[in-house]
Amino acid sequence: MFSKCPGAANIRRPTIKTKDCPECAYEVEVFSDEVQVKCPGCGFIIYNNVQSCIQWCRYAIECVGEDKYKELTGN
């Protein structure tokens, strides 16, 4: 069995991607555990579609921690 849930791996150990800002085309770095990022070029808020098991798993708070759970769920 797993010692930690594999579904939350990108939250516990964030990965990084780059996205182009839809307003100014500035290349913005977005971590997999961030809900939103402000574009350093123009200030536009870029949302990251964080979809994971935290939306439905009853052990999510224990798995990712209370602070990260609240940040990602908006609670």
Backbone hydrogen bonds in HBPLUS format (Angstrom, degrees):
<---DONOR---> <-ACCEPTOR-->    atom                        ^
c    i                          cat <-CA-CA->   ^        H-A-AA   ^      H-
h    n   atom  resd res      DA  || num        DHA   H-A  angle D-A-AA Bond
n    s   type  num  typ     dist DA aas  dist angle  dist       angle   num
A0008-ALA N   A0005-CYS O   3.44 MM   3  5.94 158.7  2.49 110.7 115.4     1
A0009-ALA N   A0006-PRO O   3.37 MM   3  5.32 164.8  2.40 108.9 108.9     2
A0011-ILE N   A0008-ALA O   2.99 MM   3  5.27 148.1  2.09 108.4 118.5     3
A0012-ARG N   A0008-ALA O   2.98 MM   4  6.29 163.7  2.01 162.6 167.1     4
A0013-ARG N   A0009-ALA O   2.87 MM   4  5.78 160.8  1.90 149.2 155.2     5
A0032-SER N   A0015-THR O   2.78 MM  17  5.33 151.1  1.86 154.5 160.9     6
A0017-LYS N   A0030-VAL O   2.92 MM  13  5.36 159.4  1.96 146.7 153.2     7
A0030-VAL N   A0017-LYS O   2.75 MM  13  5.36 170.0  1.76 165.9 168.1     8
A0019-LYS N   A0028-VAL O   2.83 MM   9  5.29 158.1  1.88 150.3 156.7     9
A0028-VAL N   A0019-LYS O   2.76 MM   9  5.29 176.9  1.77 162.5 161.6    10
A0021-CYS N   A0026-TYR O   2.85 MM   5  5.23 161.2  1.89 145.7 152.0    11
A0025-ALA N   A0021-CYS O   2.85 MM   4  4.53 143.0  1.98 130.4 136.6    12
A0034-GLU N   A0031-PHE O   3.07 MM   3  5.49 167.8  2.08 121.6 122.8    13
A0048-ASN N   A0035-VAL O   2.81 MM  13  5.13 175.8  1.81 139.7 140.9    14
A0037-VAL N   A0046-ILE O   2.82 MM   9  5.22 152.2  1.89 146.8 156.4    15
A0046-ILE N   A0037-VAL O   2.75 MM   9  5.22 176.8  1.76 163.9 162.9    16
A0039-CYS N   A0044-PHE O   2.82 MM   5  5.24 168.9  1.83 152.3 156.2    17
A0043-GLY N   A0039-CYS O   2.81 MM   4  4.70 140.2  1.97 130.3 141.1    18
A0050-VAL N   A0048-ASN O   2.83 MM   2  5.66 121.6  2.18 115.0  97.9    19
A0055-GLN N   A0052-SER O   3.41 MM   3  6.36 170.7  2.41 121.9 123.3    20
A0056-TRP N   A0053-CYS O   3.04 MM   3  5.59 149.5  2.14 113.9 121.8    21
A0057-CYS N   A0053-CYS O   2.78 MM   4  5.53 164.1  1.81 175.2 175.6    22
A0060-ALA N   A0057-CYS O   3.30 MM   3  5.37 166.8  2.32 110.3 111.5    23
A0063-CYS N   A0059-TYR O   2.96 MM   4  6.13 150.6  2.05 153.1 162.6    24
A0064-VAL N   A0060-ALA O   2.98 MM   4  6.10 173.4  1.99 163.9 162.0    25
A0065-GLY N   A0061-ILE O   2.88 MM   4  5.12 136.4  2.07 132.0 142.9    26
A0069-TYR N   A0065-GLY O   2.97 MM   4  6.06 157.1  2.03 152.8 160.2    27
A0070-LYS N   A0066-GLU O   2.97 MM   4  6.15 161.8  2.00 149.9 154.0    28
A0071-GLU N   A0067-ASP O   3.01 MM   4  6.24 157.3  2.06 146.8 153.5    29
A0072-LEU N   A0068-LYS O   2.97 MM   4  6.13 162.5  2.00 151.7 155.4    30
A0073-THR N   A0069-TYR O   2.95 MM   4  6.03 146.2  2.07 148.3 157.3    31
A0074-GLY N   A0070-LYS O   2.88 MM   4  5.51 131.9  2.12 139.8 148.7    32
